């Protein structure tokens, strides 16, 4: 893999040089063929940068969009940085978090220039705890499309075969339902049942008349489109937009950056 040319971070740093100051932040998204997804990641990177002046913030992707995290990290090392913080833009700690991201970081720290990378927890529930900022972001998106009341919710996620990851989605759904004082059921766009339309239909069959769907997505794309279509066809009164660059999500990212007690560190000797 070629070394990244570091010419276009989300912000141009004005503080100390590469060896000092705040460690650069590398955001890593899953990646999608849909260009809207990459645009959303770039928007989040710009928002994080604006909230943390003087810190370089880089967007990267595991697939479909360049640059990848290995490329960015190697470029930072070549530019003289000795440490970086990598934030997985993921809502569950499934395969991409367990396999793809560690492989990308390991490939970077094996480069000639020494680099220490702290990989933070994902943005979804860590150790069973749902970040209040994540819930606030979901509330914001729901309020934007359905400011009135509803009597049931569906939390629609992308989907995973990882049982632990699905449990974390369930934890987020329970917390969101408690916030509104209504039942909240989980649905998935792929890999696991039930689908969003099925979840909406079940709630309506149980007596709910105003069912809203909260999109548990960081970016728009085909999965969110499919969830929206199926949920509306089943009678949902609203489907929220993905979190994208919501201010509350920016706060979650920065909490991950600042929490040095979480995540893990990968280091290479010089």
N, C-alpha and C positions, 0 to 999 in steps of 0.2 A: 504494500500500500504506500502511495506517495505521501510525502510530508506536506502538511497544510501550509499554505502561505497565509500568514495571519494579517490580513488586510482589511477585514470587515467585521469586527465584533459588533454586538448590538450597541455599543457605545465606544467612543474613543477615550481612553483613560487620560486623565490629566494629572494624576498623582505620581507616587514614586515609581521607579523603574521596575524592570521585570523581576529583579531579585528581592525587592521589598514590597511593602504595601499589602493590600488585600490579595488573597489568592484568586486567580481567575475562576469563574463559575462556568461550567459546561453543562448545559441542559441537554438531555438525551431523550428524544421521542421515538416512538415505535417506527414511524414512517408509513406513508400511504401513497398509492398511485394518484390519489385525489389531491390536486394542488392546494385545495382549501386547507388541508391538514397542515402542510408545511407553512402556509401563510399564518395559521393560528399559532404555531410554535414560534415563528419569528416575532409575532406580536407579543407573545408572552415574554420572550427574551428582552424585547425593548422595554416592556413594562417593569421587569425585574431590574434592568439596568437603570431606568429612571428612578426607581426606588432606592438604589444603592449607588450613588454617584462615586466615580473613581474606580469602580470594580468592572473589569472586563467580563462581559456575559456573552457566551457563545451558544448558538443553537446547533445541534447535531442530530442525526437520525440513524437508526439501526438498519433501515432498509429504504429503498426507493428514492431517497433524496440525499444529496451530498451537502456538506461533508459528514462522514461518520465520526464517531467519538474517538477512535484510534487516531485518525488523521488530525483531528483538532488537538488532542493531547500531545502527539508527537511534535506538532508545530509549536505548541507552547513551550515544550522542553527545548527545542532548537532556538527559540526566541530568548531563552535564558531563565524562564520560570522554573522554579524548583518544587512547586506545589500547586495543586489545583483541587477544586471541589466539583464533583460530578453529581448532578441531581437527576435521577431517573424520572422522567415525566410519565409515570405509570401509576395507575390507581390500585393495582394488585401486585403482589410479589410472586408472580408466576414465572414461566419459563424465561422470558426476556430478562427478568431481574436476576434469576438464578444462574443463567447460562450465558446469554448473549452479552450482557454488559460486563460481567467479569472477564470474559474472553477478550473483549475489546480493550479493556483497561490493561490486562496482562500484556497484550501485544504492544501497547504504548510504552509501558514501563520497562520493557525489554530493549528499548531503543538505547543508543549510545549515551544520550544525555540523561542524567539522573532526574527522576520525577517522582514525587510522592502524591498520590491521588486518594482523596477521601471520598468514598462512594456513600452517599446518604441513603436513608430509607426512602421508599417510594412515597408518593403523596397520599395514598390511601391509608387506611388504618394500620398503624404500626404497633405491634404488641397489643392488639385488641383495642387500641384507643383511636377514636375518630377525631381528627383535628377539628376544632371549632371553626376554623377558617374554611375548611372544606364544606362543612354544613352551611355556613353563611353564604358561600358561593352558590351552592345549590338552591338555597332560599332566594337569592337574588334573581337567578335565572327563572325560577318559577314565578316570582312576582312580576317579572317583565312580560310574561305571556298570560298569566292568570292572576291578576291582583285580588280577585274575589276569593271566596271560600270554596273548598272542595272537601269531599268526605272520604276519599281514599287516594292513595298514591301508589305508583309503580316506579321503582328505581331501575332504570334500564341500563345495563352495562354491555360492554362488547362481548364478553363471554370467555370462558376458559375451562379446560378440563381439570385444572388443578383444584382439588377439593379445599385446600387451605385458602386459596385465593377466593374461591366462591364464598367461603365463610366470612372473609373480610368484607365482601360486598353485602352479605347479610347483616353484618354489624353496622355498616353505613346505612342500610335501609332501616334497621331498627332505630338508629339514632335520629334519622330524618323523620320517621313516623312519630317519634316521641316529641320532636320539635313542634309538629303541627297537631299532635293529639289525634291522629287518624291512623288506620291500618296502612302499612307500607309493605308491598310485596316486591320481590326481585324478579327481573326478567333479563333475558340475554339475547343479543343479536346473533350469536353463533355459539357453537361448541357445547351448549348446555340448555336444557329446558328450564322454565317455559319461555316461549317467545313473548314479546311485548303485547301483541294482540290477545294471546291466550290469557295473560295475567290480567289485562283490562277486562276481558269477558268474564273471568272468574269473579272479580270484584263486583262487577255489575250484577252477575247472577246471585251474588250474596246480598244484594240490596243497595249497593253504592250507586248513586246516580250521577255524581260529579267526580269522575276519576281523572286525575292529572298524572302525567308521566314526567318524572325528573330524569333528565339525560345525564347519566354517569359517564360522560365522555369529556376528554380534554379538548377535542378538536372535531370539526365537522367532517363528514365523509360518507361513504356508502352505508356504513352500519347505522349511523344516525338517521340517514334518509330512510332506511328500511324500517327502523323503529318508529319513526314519525308516521309513515304511511300505514303500517299495521295497526298502530295504536289508535289513530284517527278512524280507521275503518271499523275498529271494534267499539267505537263510541267514546274515546277519551275526549275530554273537554279541552285539553291543552297538552302540548309536549314542549318542554323547555329546550333552549339552545344549549350547546356544549359550554363548558366553563371558559375555554379559550384564555383570555387575558383578564379575567375578572380580578378586581383589586384583592379580593379575599384569597384567591389562588396565589397571587403574587406573595402575599403574606405567608402562606404555607411554604412556598418555595424558600423564602428567606429564613423561615424557622428551621427548615432542613439544613440550609447552609450554615446557620449559626450554631446548631446543636452538635457540638463536637463529641458528645457522648454516644451518639447513635451512628448507625452505619458501620463501615469498616474501612481500613486503610490498606492500600497497595503501594509498596515502595520499591524503588530500585536504587542500588548503591551506585555512586559515581565511580 
